Amino acid sequence: DGMSWDLPIDQLWEAWVDGFVAELAPRCGLRALRRGDTTRRLNWGTPVRSMQRLVPDSGLRGPGRFVWVDAKYKAHLQLLTRRGWAGLSEATRHAHRADLHQALAYAALDDVPHVDSLLVYPELAPEAPSRPAVATLAAGQRRVRLLLVGLPFGFRSPNHREQVLGEWRALL
């Protein structure tokens, strides 16, 4: 009774994260790049071609700084927190490895001194949120940070929303 509709949860998650990133941007002194404004074309110079574009979900830009955000509706951060890398199934490790490579590909899209590339996962246990996982690597003269970060899929209250925004601001 009513209009039927279908919206895949991963698309809803990506839209939720994009909205959160847009709200976070001015608090960090950065400009938000919303979904659709992040597309980068791959220019193939041969007849054999593969993917045509890289499309990060969201981004934040500032002087000498870029933050790429890719939303992943997966339990990877929770699983890593509880079981560690060795405790993951081979299928989960393979999927997570592909996500990490994707995030690192995004880090190569801009020549700025400081690049962060975030994989954002839903907080599946709000009573026990995961801590961010942070890795760094040198890429020539640049510093790249790869972050695995949890985000609630909804807020309990306006104060909870402000708390999460503050935590993310401190992280970035």
DSSP file with accessible surface (Angstrom, degrees, kcal/mol):
  #  RESIDUE AA STRUCTURE BP1 BP2  ACC     N-H-->O    O-->H-N    N-H-->O    O-->H-N    TCO  KAPPA ALPHA  PHI   PSI    X-CA   Y-CA   Z-CA
    1    1 A D              0   0  222      0, 0.0     2,-0.2     0, 0.0     0, 0.0   0.000 360.0 360.0 360.0 108.0    0.0    0.0    0.0
    2    2 A G        -     0   0   74      2,-0.0     2,-0.3     0, 0.0     0, 0.0  -0.653 360.0 -36.1 122.0 178.8    1.8    3.0   -1.3
    3    3 A M        -     0   0  170     -2,-0.2     2,-0.3     1,-0.0     0, 0.0  -0.564  57.3-138.4 -77.0 129.3    4.4    3.5   -3.9
    4    4 A S        +     0   0  112     -2,-0.3     2,-0.3     2,-0.0    -1,-0.0  -0.637  29.3 170.3 -84.6 148.8    7.0    0.8   -4.2
    5    5 A W        -     0   0  201     -2,-0.3     2,-0.4     2,-0.0     0, 0.0  -0.977  23.5-147.1-153.3 162.4   10.6    1.8   -4.7
    6    6 A D        +     0   0  147     -2,-0.3    -2,-0.0     2,-0.0     0, 0.0  -0.991  17.8 168.9-139.0 124.0   14.0    0.3   -4.7
    7    7 A L        -     0   0   74     -2,-0.4     5,-0.1     4,-0.0    -2,-0.0  -0.948  34.3-126.1-136.8 113.1   17.2    1.9   -3.5
    8    8 A P    >>  -     0   0   49      0, 0.0     4,-1.8     0, 0.0     3,-0.6  -0.349  18.8-129.4 -59.5 137.8   20.4   -0.2   -3.1
    9    9 A I  H 3> S+     0   0   77      1,-0.2     4,-2.8     2,-0.2     5,-0.2   0.837 105.8  58.6 -60.9 -34.0   21.8    0.3    0.4
   10   10 A D  H 3> S+     0   0   77      1,-0.2     4,-2.2     2,-0.2    -1,-0.2   0.893 106.7  48.4 -66.8 -33.7   25.3    1.1   -0.9
   11   11 A Q  H <> S+     0   0  104     -3,-0.6     4,-2.1     2,-0.2    -1,-0.2   0.897 111.4  49.6 -69.9 -39.1   23.9    4.0   -3.0
   12   12 A L  H  X S+     0   0   74     -4,-1.8     4,-2.4     2,-0.2    -2,-0.2   0.922 110.9  50.6 -63.3 -42.2   22.1    5.3    0.1
   13   13 A W  H  X S+     0   0    0     -4,-2.8     4,-2.7     1,-0.2     5,-0.2   0.925 108.9  51.1 -60.8 -45.3   25.3    5.0    2.1
   14   14 A E  H  X S+     0   0   35     -4,-2.2     4,-2.4     1,-0.2    -1,-0.2   0.911 111.1  48.0 -60.1 -41.2   27.3    6.9   -0.5
   15   15 A A  H  X S+     0   0   57     -4,-2.1     4,-2.3     2,-0.2    -1,-0.2   0.898 111.2  51.3 -66.6 -39.8   24.7    9.7   -0.5
   16   16 A W  H  X S+     0   0   80     -4,-2.4     4,-2.2     2,-0.2    -2,-0.2   0.943 112.5  45.1 -61.3 -47.6   24.8    9.8    3.4
   17   17 A V  H  X S+     0   0    0     -4,-2.7     4,-2.9     1,-0.2     5,-0.2   0.920 110.8  54.1 -64.9 -41.1   28.6   10.1    3.4
   18   18 A D  H  X S+     0   0   14     -4,-2.4     4,-2.2    -5,-0.2    -1,-0.2   0.922 109.8  47.5 -59.5 -43.8   28.5   12.7    0.7
   19   19 A G  H  X S+     0   0   30     -4,-2.3     4,-1.8     2,-0.2    -1,-0.2   0.904 112.0  49.8 -64.4 -40.2   26.1   14.8    2.7
   20   20 A F  H  X S+     0   0    6     -4,-2.2     4,-2.2     2,-0.2    -2,-0.2   0.931 110.0  50.4 -63.6 -44.1   28.2   14.4    5.9
   21   21 A V  H  X S+     0   0    1     -4,-2.9     4,-2.2     1,-0.2    -2,-0.2   0.904 108.3  53.0 -62.1 -40.0   31.4   15.4    4.0
   22   22 A A  H  < S+     0   0   24     -4,-2.2    -1,-0.2    -5,-0.2    -2,-0.2   0.887 111.6  46.0 -63.5 -37.0   29.6   18.5    2.6
   23   23 A E  H  X S+     0   0   58     -4,-1.8     4,-0.5     1,-0.2    -1,-0.2   0.848 113.4  50.0 -73.0 -32.6   28.7   19.5    6.2
   24   24 A L  H >X S+     0   0    1     -4,-2.2     4,-0.9     1,-0.2     3,-0.8   0.852  92.8  78.2 -72.4 -35.7   32.2   18.8    7.4
   25   25 A A  H ><>S+     0   0    2     -4,-2.2     5,-2.5     1,-0.3     3,-1.4   0.867  93.2  44.4 -48.7 -56.5   34.0   20.9    4.8
   26   26 A P  H >45S+     0   0   96      0, 0.0     3,-1.0     0, 0.0    -1,-0.3   0.838 108.2  59.7 -64.9 -25.4   33.5   24.4    6.1
   27   27 A R  H <<5S+     0   0   87     -3,-0.8    -2,-0.2    -4,-0.5    -3,-0.1   0.712 110.5  42.7 -70.1 -21.9   34.3   23.3    9.6
   28   28 A C  T <<5S-     0   0   32     -3,-1.4    -1,-0.3    -4,-0.9    -3,-0.1   0.312 116.9-111.6-102.2   2.4   37.7   22.2    8.3
   29   29 A G  T < 5S+     0   0   62     -3,-1.0     2,-0.3    -4,-0.3    -2,-0.1   0.797  80.0 121.4  70.7  28.4   38.3   25.3    6.2
   30   30 A L      < -     0   0   20     -5,-2.5     2,-0.5    -6,-0.2    -1,-0.3  -0.785  64.0-118.9-121.2 163.5   38.0   23.2    3.0
   31   31 A R  E     -A   61   0A 142     30,-3.1    30,-2.6    -2,-0.3     2,-0.3  -0.886  30.2-127.3-104.0 132.3   35.7   23.2    0.0
   32   32 A A  E     -A   60   0A  26     -2,-0.5     2,-0.6    28,-0.2    28,-0.2  -0.555  10.3-155.2 -80.1 137.8   33.5   20.1   -0.6
   33   33 A L  E     -A   59   0A  13     26,-3.3    26,-2.0    -2,-0.3     3,-0.1  -0.972  23.7-149.4-106.4 112.0   33.5   18.3   -3.9
   34   34 A R    >   -     0   0  103     -2,-0.6     3,-2.8    24,-0.2     4,-0.2  -0.347  33.6 -70.9 -81.4 163.8   30.2   16.6   -4.1
   35   35 A R  T 3  S+     0   0  111      1,-0.3    -1,-0.2     2,-0.2    22,-0.1  -0.215 125.1  30.5 -51.5 133.0   29.5   13.3   -5.9
   36   36 A G  T 3  S+     0   0   51     20,-0.4     3,-0.3    -3,-0.1    -1,-0.3   0.050 107.0  73.9  99.7 -26.4   29.6   14.0   -9.7
   37   37 A D  S <  S+     0   0  113     -3,-2.8    -2,-0.2    20,-0.2    21,-0.1   0.317  86.9  64.9 -95.7   6.4   32.2   16.7   -9.3
   38   38 A T        +     0   0    0     18,-0.2    -1,-0.2    -4,-0.2    -3,-0.1   0.474  68.2 127.0-107.3  -4.0   35.0   14.2   -8.6
   39   39 A T        -     0   0   54     -3,-0.3     2,-0.4    16,-0.2    16,-0.2  -0.296  35.7-170.8 -64.7 133.9   35.2   12.3  -11.9
   40   40 A R  E     -F   54   0B  66     14,-2.8    14,-2.9    -2,-0.0     2,-0.2  -0.995  18.0-132.6-125.9 126.6   38.6   12.0  -13.5
   41   41 A R  E     -F   53   0B 130     -2,-0.4     2,-0.6    12,-0.2    12,-0.3  -0.536   6.8-138.4 -80.6 139.8   38.8   10.7  -17.0
   42   42 A L        -     0   0   54     10,-2.8     2,-1.0    -2,-0.2     8,-0.0  -0.875  17.0-148.3 -93.6 123.4   41.4    8.0  -18.0
   43   43 A N        -     0   0  135     -2,-0.6     2,-0.3     2,-0.0     9,-0.1  -0.803  11.9-161.2 -99.9  96.9   42.8    8.9  -21.4
   44   44 A W        -     0   0   90     -2,-1.0     5,-0.1     1,-0.1    -2,-0.0  -0.589  11.3-168.7 -78.5 135.1   43.7    5.7  -23.2
   45   45 A G        +     0   0   79     -2,-0.3    -1,-0.1     3,-0.1     4,-0.1   0.154  65.9  65.5-107.6  16.4   46.1    6.1  -26.1
   46   46 A T  S    S-     0   0   73      2,-0.3    -2,-0.1     1,-0.1     0, 0.0  -0.898  87.1-113.6-134.0 162.0   45.6    2.7  -27.5
   47   47 A P  S    S+     0   0  128      0, 0.0     2,-0.5     0, 0.0    -1,-0.1   0.827 100.6  77.3 -66.7 -29.6   42.8    0.8  -29.2
   48   48 A V  S    S+     0   0  119     -3,-0.0     2,-0.3     0, 0.0    -2,-0.3  -0.718  70.0 175.5 -82.7 126.2   42.6   -1.6  -26.2
   49   49 A R        -     0   0  132     -2,-0.5     2,-0.1    -4,-0.1     3,-0.1  -0.884  19.9-179.6-131.7 161.4   40.8    0.2  -23.4
   50   50 A S        +     0   0   78      1,-0.5    -6,-0.1    -2,-0.3    -8,-0.1  -0.175  61.9   2.1-128.4-136.4   39.5   -0.6  -19.9
   51   51 A M        -     0   0  106      1,-0.1    -1,-0.5    -2,-0.1     3,-0.1  -0.156  55.8-153.1 -52.8 148.8   37.7    1.7  -17.4
   52   52 A Q        +     0   0   60      1,-0.2   -10,-2.8    -3,-0.1     2,-0.3   0.675  67.6  20.7 -98.3 -21.9   37.0    5.1  -18.7
   53   53 A R  E     -F   41   0B 125    -12,-0.3     2,-0.5   -10,-0.0   -12,-0.2  -0.993  55.6-137.1-148.0 153.7   36.9    7.1  -15.4
   54   54 A L  E     -F   40   0B  30    -14,-2.9   -14,-2.8    -2,-0.3    48,-0.0  -0.942  27.6-173.4-104.2 132.8   37.9    7.2  -11.7
   55   55 A V        -     0   0   51     -2,-0.5   -16,-0.2   -16,-0.2    51,-0.0  -0.713   5.7-167.4-133.5  82.2   35.0    8.4   -9.6
   56   56 A P        -     0   0    0      0, 0.0   -20,-0.4     0, 0.0   -18,-0.2  -0.359  27.9-125.5 -61.1 151.2   35.7    9.0   -6.0
   57   57 A D  S    S-     0   0    6     12,-0.7     2,-0.3     1,-0.2    13,-0.2   0.901  78.8 -16.7 -68.5 -41.7   32.5    9.5   -4.0
   58   58 A S  E     - B   0  69A   0     11,-2.1    11,-2.7   -23,-0.1     2,-0.3  -0.947  61.3-162.0-153.0 172.4   33.4   12.9   -2.5
   59   59 A G  E     -AB  33  68A   0    -26,-2.0   -26,-3.3    -2,-0.3     2,-0.4  -0.986  12.8-144.2-158.3 163.5   36.3   15.1   -1.8
   60   60 A L  E     -AB  32  67A   1      7,-2.5     7,-2.9    -2,-0.3     2,-0.4  -0.999  20.2-165.7-131.3 133.3   37.6   18.1    0.2
   61   61 A R  E     +AB  31  66A  81    -30,-2.6   -30,-3.1    -2,-0.4     5,-0.2  -0.961  17.3 149.8-126.0 140.1   40.0   20.6   -1.3
   62   62 A G  E >   - B   0  65A  14      3,-2.3     3,-2.1    -2,-0.4     2,-0.2  -0.909  58.6 -53.3-150.8 176.5   42.1   23.3    0.4
   63   63 A P  T 3  S-     0   0  131      0, 0.0     3,-0.1     0, 0.0    49,-0.0  -0.384 124.7 -10.8 -59.9 119.3   45.4   25.1   -0.2
   64   64 A G  T 3  S+     0   0   33     -2,-0.2    50,-1.6     1,-0.1     2,-0.4   0.665 123.7  95.0  68.0  17.4   48.0   22.4   -0.7
   65   65 A R  E <   +Bc  62 114A  46     -3,-2.1    -3,-2.3    48,-0.2     2,-0.3  -0.997  44.9 178.5-146.2 141.4   45.6   19.8    0.5
   66   66 A F  E     -Bc  61 115A   0     48,-2.0    50,-2.5    -2,-0.4     2,-0.5  -0.994   7.8-165.9-142.6 137.0   43.2   17.3   -1.0
   67   67 A V  E     -Bc  60 116A   0     -7,-2.9    -7,-2.5    -2,-0.3     2,-0.4  -0.985   8.4-161.4-123.3 116.5   41.0   14.7    0.8
   68   68 A W  E     -Bc  59 117A   1     48,-3.0    50,-3.3    -2,-0.5     2,-0.4  -0.828   7.3-161.6 -96.3 139.4   39.4   11.9   -1.2
   69   69 A V  E     -Bc  58 118A   1    -11,-2.7   -11,-2.1    -2,-0.4   -12,-0.7  -0.984  11.3-179.2-126.8 126.7   36.5   10.1    0.3
   70   70 A D  E     - c   0 119A   4     48,-2.5    50,-2.5    -2,-0.4     2,-0.4  -0.986  19.1-144.3-127.3 118.6   35.2    6.7   -0.8
   71   71 A A  E     - c   0 120A   2     -2,-0.5     2,-0.5    48,-0.2    50,-0.2  -0.684  15.7-172.0 -83.9 131.1   32.1    5.3    1.0
   72   72 A K        -     0   0   26     48,-3.2     2,-1.9    -2,-0.4     4,-0.0  -0.970  18.0-153.9-127.0 114.0   32.1    1.5    1.4
   73   73 A Y        +     0   0   93     -2,-0.5     2,-0.3    48,-0.2    48,-0.1  -0.584  60.6 111.1 -85.9  75.7   29.0   -0.2    2.8
   74   74 A K  S    S-     0   0   69     -2,-1.9     3,-0.4   -64,-0.0     4,-0.2  -0.951  75.0-123.9-142.9 161.8   31.0   -3.1    4.2
   75   75 A A  S  > S+     0   0   35     -2,-0.3     4,-2.7     1,-0.2     5,-0.2   0.222  72.3 118.2 -93.2  16.7   32.0   -4.4    7.6
   76   76 A H  H  > S+     0   0   13      1,-0.2     4,-2.7     2,-0.2     5,-0.2   0.856  72.8  48.1 -57.0 -43.9   35.7   -4.3    6.9
   77   77 A L  H  > S+     0   0    3     -3,-0.4     4,-2.4     2,-0.2    -1,-0.2   0.937 114.1  46.7 -66.2 -42.8   36.7   -1.8    9.6
   78   78 A Q  H  > S+     0   0    3     44,-0.2     4,-2.3     1,-0.2     5,-0.2   0.919 114.1  48.7 -61.9 -44.0   34.7   -3.7   12.3
   79   79 A L  H  X>S+     0   0   34     -4,-2.7     4,-3.1     1,-0.2     5,-0.7   0.910 111.7  48.2 -64.7 -42.7   36.2   -7.0   11.1
   80   80 A L  H  X5S+     0   0   35     -4,-2.7     4,-1.3    -5,-0.2    -1,-0.2   0.898 111.7  51.1 -63.6 -39.5   39.7   -5.6   11.2
   81   81 A T  H  <5S+     0   0   83     -4,-2.4    -2,-0.2    -5,-0.2    -1,-0.2   0.913 120.6  33.2 -63.5 -42.6   39.2   -4.1   14.6
   82   82 A R  H  <5S+     0   0  161     -4,-2.3    -2,-0.2    -5,-0.2    -1,-0.2   0.857 136.1  17.7 -84.1 -38.4   37.9   -7.4   16.1
   83   83 A R  H  X5S-     0   0  155     -4,-3.1     4,-0.6    -5,-0.2    -3,-0.2   0.605  91.8-137.5-112.4 -20.1   39.9  -10.0   14.2
   84   84 A G  T ><< -     0   0   30     -4,-1.3     3,-0.6    -5,-0.7     4,-0.3   0.009  43.8 -64.4  75.9 169.8   42.9   -8.3   12.6
   85   85 A W  G >4 S+     0   0   98      1,-0.2     3,-1.6     2,-0.2    -1,-0.2   0.913 135.3  53.2 -59.6 -44.2   44.2   -8.9    9.1
   86   86 A A  G 34 S+     0   0   92      1,-0.3    -1,-0.2    -6,-0.1    -2,-0.2   0.779 104.2  58.0 -66.2 -23.1   45.1  -12.5    9.8
   87   87 A G  G << S+     0   0   38     -4,-0.6    -1,-0.3    -3,-0.6     2,-0.2   0.468  86.7  98.0 -87.6  -0.7   41.6  -13.3   11.1
   88   88 A L  S <  S-     0   0    7     -3,-1.6   -12,-0.0    -4,-0.3     2,-0.0  -0.590  80.4-108.3 -86.6 151.2   39.8  -12.2    7.9
   89   89 A S     >  -     0   0   60     -2,-0.2     4,-2.6     1,-0.1     5,-0.2  -0.312  30.5-111.8 -68.6 159.1   38.7  -14.7    5.3
   90   90 A E  H  > S+     0   0  109      1,-0.2     4,-2.5     2,-0.2     5,-0.2   0.894 119.0  53.9 -61.0 -37.8   40.6  -14.7    2.0
   91   91 A A  H  > S+     0   0   73      2,-0.2     4,-2.3     1,-0.2    -1,-0.2   0.918 110.1  46.5 -64.2 -41.6   37.6  -13.3    0.2
   92   92 A T  H  > S+     0   0   32      2,-0.2     4,-2.8     1,-0.2     5,-0.2   0.917 112.3  50.1 -67.8 -42.2   37.3  -10.4    2.6
   93   93 A R  H  X S+     0   0   57     -4,-2.6     4,-2.8     2,-0.2    -2,-0.2   0.920 111.0  50.0 -61.4 -41.2   41.1   -9.7    2.4
   94   94 A H  H  X S+     0   0  125     -4,-2.5     4,-2.0    -5,-0.2    -2,-0.2   0.935 113.0  45.6 -62.6 -46.6   40.8   -9.7   -1.4
   95   95 A A  H  X S+     0   0   33     -4,-2.3     4,-1.9     2,-0.2    -2,-0.2   0.911 114.8  47.8 -63.8 -42.2   37.9   -7.3   -1.4
   96   96 A H  H  X S+     0   0    4     -4,-2.8     4,-2.6     2,-0.2    -2,-0.2   0.906 108.1  54.9 -67.2 -39.5   39.6   -5.0    1.1
   97   97 A R  H  X S+     0   0   86     -4,-2.8     4,-2.5    -5,-0.2    -1,-0.2   0.924 107.5  50.5 -58.5 -42.8   42.9   -5.1   -0.8
   98   98 A A  H  X S+     0   0   52     -4,-2.0     4,-2.2     1,-0.2    -1,-0.2   0.906 109.7  50.8 -62.8 -40.0   40.9   -3.9   -3.9
   99   99 A D  H  X S+     0   0    8     -4,-1.9     4,-2.6     2,-0.2    -2,-0.2   0.912 109.8  50.0 -64.0 -41.8   39.4   -1.0   -1.9
  100  100 A L  H  X S+     0   0   40     -4,-2.6     4,-2.5     2,-0.2    -2,-0.2   0.927 110.4  49.5 -63.2 -43.4   42.8    0.0   -0.6
  101  101 A H  H  X S+     0   0  118     -4,-2.5     4,-2.1     1,-0.2    -1,-0.2   0.897 110.4  51.4 -62.8 -38.5   44.2    0.1   -4.1
  102  102 A Q  H  X S+     0   0   59     -4,-2.2     4,-2.0     2,-0.2    -2,-0.2   0.943 110.2  48.3 -62.8 -47.0   41.3    2.2   -5.3
  103  103 A A  H  X S+     0   0    0     -4,-2.6     4,-1.5     1,-0.2    -2,-0.2   0.897 111.7  49.9 -61.9 -38.9   41.8    4.7   -2.4
  104  104 A L  H  X S+     0   0   60     -4,-2.5     4,-0.7     1,-0.2    -1,-0.2   0.857 106.1  56.0 -70.5 -32.2   45.5    4.9   -3.3
  105  105 A A  H >< S+     0   0   40     -4,-2.1     3,-1.0     1,-0.2    -1,-0.2   0.919 105.9  51.8 -62.7 -40.5   44.7    5.5   -7.0
  106  106 A Y  H >< S+     0   0    5     -4,-2.0     3,-1.9     1,-0.3     4,-0.3   0.882 100.8  62.1 -62.8 -35.2   42.6    8.4   -5.9
  107  107 A A  H 3< S+     0   0    3     -4,-1.5     3,-0.5     1,-0.3    -1,-0.3   0.755  99.0  56.9 -63.1 -21.9   45.6    9.8   -3.9
  108  108 A A  T << S+     0   0   72     -3,-1.0    -1,-0.3    -4,-0.7    -2,-0.2   0.470  83.3  87.7 -87.5   0.2   47.5   10.1   -7.2
  109  109 A L  S <  S+     0   0   40     -3,-1.9     2,-0.4    -4,-0.2    -1,-0.2   0.699  89.0  39.6 -76.9 -21.1   44.9   12.3   -8.8
  110  110 A D        -     0   0   27     -3,-0.5     2,-1.3    -4,-0.3    -1,-0.1  -0.991  69.8-136.3-134.3 141.8   46.3   15.7   -7.6
  111  111 A D        +     0   0  150     -2,-0.4   -47,-0.1    31,-0.0    -3,-0.1  -0.683  56.4 130.2 -95.8  78.9   49.7   17.0   -7.2
  112  112 A V        -     0   0   25     -2,-1.3    -2,-0.1   -48,-0.1   -47,-0.1  -0.929  66.3-115.9-126.0 155.8   49.4   18.7   -3.8
  113  113 A P  S    S+     0   0   69      0, 0.0    30,-2.3     0, 0.0     2,-0.5   0.840 100.4  41.0 -62.1 -34.8   51.8   18.3   -0.8
  114  114 A H  E     +cd  65 143A  82    -50,-1.6   -48,-2.0    28,-0.2     2,-0.4  -0.960  65.7 171.8-124.7 120.1   49.2   16.7    1.5
  115  115 A V  E     -cd  66 144A   0     28,-2.1    30,-2.5    -2,-0.5     2,-0.4  -0.992   9.4-171.3-127.8 130.4   46.7   14.1    0.3
  116  116 A D  E     -cd  67 145A   0    -50,-2.5   -48,-3.0    -2,-0.4     2,-0.5  -0.957   3.7-166.2-114.1 140.1   44.4   12.0    2.5
  117  117 A S  E     -cd  68 146A   1     28,-2.6    30,-2.5    -2,-0.4     2,-0.4  -0.982  12.5-163.4-127.4 117.0   42.4    9.2    1.0
  118  118 A L  E     -cd  69 147A   1    -50,-3.3   -48,-2.5    -2,-0.5     2,-0.6  -0.852  17.8-161.3-107.4 135.5   39.6    7.9    3.2
  119  119 A L  E     -cd  70 148A   0     28,-2.8    30,-2.8    -2,-0.4     2,-0.6  -0.980  22.9-156.4-105.3 119.4   37.6    4.7    3.1
  120  120 A V  E     -cd  71 149A   0    -50,-2.5   -48,-3.2    -2,-0.6    30,-0.2  -0.900  12.4-175.9-108.7 121.0   34.5    5.3    5.1
  121  121 A Y  E     - d   0 150A   0     28,-2.9    30,-2.2    -2,-0.6   -48,-0.2  -0.827  31.3-101.9-113.1 150.9   32.6    2.4    6.6
  122  122 A P  E     - d   0 151A   4      0, 0.0     2,-0.9     0, 0.0   -44,-0.2  -0.441  33.3-117.8 -70.5 140.7   29.3    2.3    8.6
  123  123 A E        -     0   0   22     28,-2.1    30,-0.4     1,-0.2   -48,-0.1  -0.731  33.1-176.9 -75.2 110.5   29.6    2.0   12.3
  124  124 A L  S    S+     0   0   89     -2,-0.9    -1,-0.2     1,-0.3     3,-0.1   0.669  76.0  40.8 -87.6 -17.8   27.8   -1.3   12.8
  125  125 A A    >   -     0   0    6      3,-0.2     3,-2.3     1,-0.1    -1,-0.3  -0.754  66.4-178.2-129.4  84.1   28.1   -1.3   16.6
  126  126 A P  T 3  S+     0   0   71      0, 0.0    -1,-0.1     0, 0.0    -2,-0.1   0.788  82.4  60.4 -57.1 -27.0   27.4    2.3   17.7
  127  127 A E  T 3  S+     0   0  158      1,-0.3    -3,-0.0    -3,-0.1    -2,-0.0   0.700 117.3  31.2 -73.7 -17.1   27.9    1.3   21.4
  128  128 A A  S <  S-     0   0   56     -3,-2.3    -1,-0.3     2,-0.0    -3,-0.2  -0.577  85.5-167.6-137.4  71.1   31.5    0.3   20.5
  129  129 A P        -     0   0   87      0, 0.0     2,-0.2     0, 0.0    -6,-0.0  -0.263  22.7-115.1 -63.6 147.9   32.7    2.5   17.6
  130  130 A S        -     0   0   13      1,-0.1    20,-0.3     3,-0.0   -52,-0.1  -0.533  24.5-121.7 -78.2 148.7   35.9    1.6   15.8
  131  131 A R        -     0   0  212     -2,-0.2    -1,-0.1   -54,-0.1    17,-0.0  -0.649  37.4 -96.4 -85.1 148.5   38.9    3.8   16.0
  132  132 A P        -     0   0   62      0, 0.0     2,-0.5     0, 0.0    17,-0.2  -0.304  30.8-139.8 -61.4 146.5   40.3    5.1   12.7
  133  133 A A  E     -E  148   0A  42     15,-2.3    15,-2.6    -3,-0.1     2,-0.4  -0.942  22.0-167.9-106.4 130.7   43.1    3.2   11.1
  134  134 A V  E     +E  147   0A  71     -2,-0.5     2,-0.3    13,-0.2    13,-0.2  -0.982  12.1 176.0-128.5 128.2   45.8    5.4    9.6
  135  135 A A  E     -E  146   0A  52     11,-2.7    11,-3.1    -2,-0.4     2,-0.3  -0.948  11.5-159.2-123.9 148.5   48.7    4.5    7.3
  136  136 A T  E     +E  145   0A  96     -2,-0.3     2,-0.3     9,-0.2     9,-0.2  -0.927  10.4 176.7-125.1 152.2   51.1    7.0    5.7
  137  137 A L  E     -E  144   0A  78      7,-2.2     7,-2.6    -2,-0.3     2,-0.4  -0.985  28.9-119.5-150.7 150.6   53.4    6.7    2.8
  138  138 A A  E     -E  143   0A  85     -2,-0.3     2,-0.4     5,-0.2     5,-0.2  -0.740  21.8-175.1 -88.5 136.4   55.8    8.9    0.9
  139  139 A A  E >   -E  142   0A  33      3,-2.3     3,-2.0    -2,-0.4     2,-0.3  -0.802  63.9 -65.8-130.1  85.5   55.0    9.6   -2.8
  140  140 A G  T 3  S-     0   0   74     -2,-0.4    -1,-0.1     1,-0.3     0, 0.0  -0.522 117.8 -15.3  67.6-124.5   57.9   11.6   -4.1
  141  141 A Q  T 3  S+     0   0  194     -2,-0.3    -1,-0.3    -3,-0.1     2,-0.2   0.460 123.3  92.6 -86.9  -2.9   57.7   15.0   -2.3
  142  142 A R  E <   - E   0 139A  36     -3,-2.0    -3,-2.3   -28,-0.0     2,-0.5  -0.605  66.4-140.6 -96.4 155.3   54.2   14.3   -1.1
  143  143 A R  E     -dE 114 138A  82    -30,-2.3   -28,-2.1    -2,-0.2     2,-0.5  -0.957  20.3-166.7-109.4 126.2   52.8   12.8    2.1
  144  144 A V  E     -dE 115 137A   3     -7,-2.6    -7,-2.2    -2,-0.5     2,-0.5  -0.955   3.7-163.4-115.7 130.7   49.8   10.5    1.6
  145  145 A R  E     -dE 116 136A  43    -30,-2.5   -28,-2.6    -2,-0.5     2,-0.5  -0.959   3.5-159.5-111.5 133.2   47.6    9.3    4.4
  146  146 A L  E     -dE 117 135A  19    -11,-3.1   -11,-2.7    -2,-0.5     2,-0.4  -0.961  16.3-170.9-109.0 122.9   45.3    6.4    4.0
  147  147 A L  E     -dE 118 134A   0    -30,-2.5   -28,-2.8    -2,-0.5     2,-0.6  -0.965  20.6-160.0-122.7 134.4   42.5    6.4    6.6
  148  148 A L  E     +dE 119 133A  17    -15,-2.6   -15,-2.3    -2,-0.4     2,-0.4  -0.966  30.4 178.3-106.1 116.7   39.9    3.7    7.4
  149  149 A V  E     -d  120   0A   3    -30,-2.8   -28,-2.9    -2,-0.6     2,-0.3  -0.961  24.3-140.0-130.7 140.4   37.1    5.5    9.2
  150  150 A G  E     -d  121   0A   9     -2,-0.4   -30,-0.0   -20,-0.3   -27,-0.0  -0.703  17.5-174.2 -94.8 148.8   33.8    4.6   10.7
  151  151 A L  E     -d  122   0A   0    -30,-2.2   -28,-2.1    -2,-0.3  -134,-0.1  -0.991  28.2-114.9-140.8 131.5   30.7    6.8   10.5
  152  152 A P        -     0   0   18      0, 0.0     2,-1.3     0, 0.0   -28,-0.1  -0.381  21.1-131.2 -62.0 145.7   27.3    6.3   12.1
  153  153 A F  S    S-     0   0   74    -30,-0.4     2,-0.1    -2,-0.0  -140,-0.0  -0.623  88.0  -6.5 -96.1  71.6   24.5    5.7    9.6
  154  154 A G  S    S-     0   0   30     -2,-1.3     2,-0.4  -138,-0.0     3,-0.0  -0.314  84.2-103.6 115.5 155.6   22.3    8.3   11.4
  155  155 A F        -     0   0   49     -2,-0.1     4,-0.0     1,-0.1     6,-0.0  -0.921   8.3-142.3-117.6 143.6   22.8   10.3   14.6
  156  156 A R  S    S-     0   0  166     -2,-0.4    -1,-0.1     1,-0.2     3,-0.1   0.778  83.6 -15.4 -70.1 -29.0   21.1    9.7   17.9
  157  157 A S  S  > S-     0   0   50      1,-0.1     4,-2.2    -3,-0.0    -1,-0.2  -0.971  74.0 -92.3-163.7 167.4   20.8   13.4   18.6
  158  158 A P  H  > S+     0   0   97      0, 0.0     4,-2.3     0, 0.0     5,-0.2   0.880 125.7  54.7 -59.0 -35.4   22.0   16.8   17.5
  159  159 A N  H  > S+     0   0  132      2,-0.2     4,-2.4     1,-0.2     5,-0.1   0.897 106.0  50.9 -65.8 -39.0   24.8   16.5   20.1
  160  160 A H  H  > S+     0   0   17      2,-0.2     4,-2.5     1,-0.2    -1,-0.2   0.920 109.3  51.3 -63.1 -42.8   25.9   13.2   18.7
  161  161 A R  H  X S+     0   0   70     -4,-2.2     4,-2.6     1,-0.2    -2,-0.2   0.935 111.2  47.3 -57.9 -47.5   26.1   14.7   15.2
  162  162 A E  H  X S+     0   0   73     -4,-2.3     4,-2.4     1,-0.2    -1,-0.2   0.883 110.0  53.6 -63.7 -38.0   28.2   17.6   16.6
  163  163 A Q  H  X S+     0   0  101     -4,-2.4     4,-2.3     2,-0.2    -1,-0.2   0.937 110.7  45.5 -62.0 -46.0   30.4   15.1   18.4
  164  164 A V  H  X S+     0   0    5     -4,-2.5     4,-2.5     2,-0.2     5,-0.2   0.926 111.9  51.4 -66.4 -42.8   31.1   13.1   15.2
  165  165 A L  H  X S+     0   0    0     -4,-2.6     4,-2.4     1,-0.2    -1,-0.2   0.922 111.1  49.4 -58.9 -41.6   31.7   16.2   13.2
  166  166 A G  H  X S+     0   0   39     -4,-2.4     4,-2.3     2,-0.2    -2,-0.2   0.895 109.7  50.6 -64.9 -40.5   34.2   17.4   15.8
  167  167 A E  H  X S+     0   0  103     -4,-2.3     4,-1.9     2,-0.2    -1,-0.2   0.910 112.2  46.7 -63.7 -42.6   36.0   14.0   15.9
  168  168 A W  H  X S+     0   0   10     -4,-2.5     4,-2.3     2,-0.2    -2,-0.2   0.895 110.0  53.3 -67.3 -39.7   36.3   14.0   12.1
  169  169 A R  H  < S+     0   0  150     -4,-2.4    -2,-0.2    -5,-0.2    -1,-0.2   0.938 110.3  47.6 -60.2 -43.9   37.6   17.6   12.1
  170  170 A A  H  < S+     0   0   87     -4,-2.3    -1,-0.2     1,-0.2    -2,-0.2   0.879 111.0  52.3 -64.8 -37.4   40.3   16.7   14.6
  171  171 A L  H  <        0   0   39     -4,-1.9    -1,-0.2     1,-0.2    -2,-0.2   0.893 360.0 360.0 -66.3 -39.9   41.3   13.7   12.5
  172  172 A L     <        0   0   30     -4,-2.3    -1,-0.2    -5,-0.1    -2,-0.2   0.736 360.0 360.0 -83.6 360.0   41.7   15.7    9.3
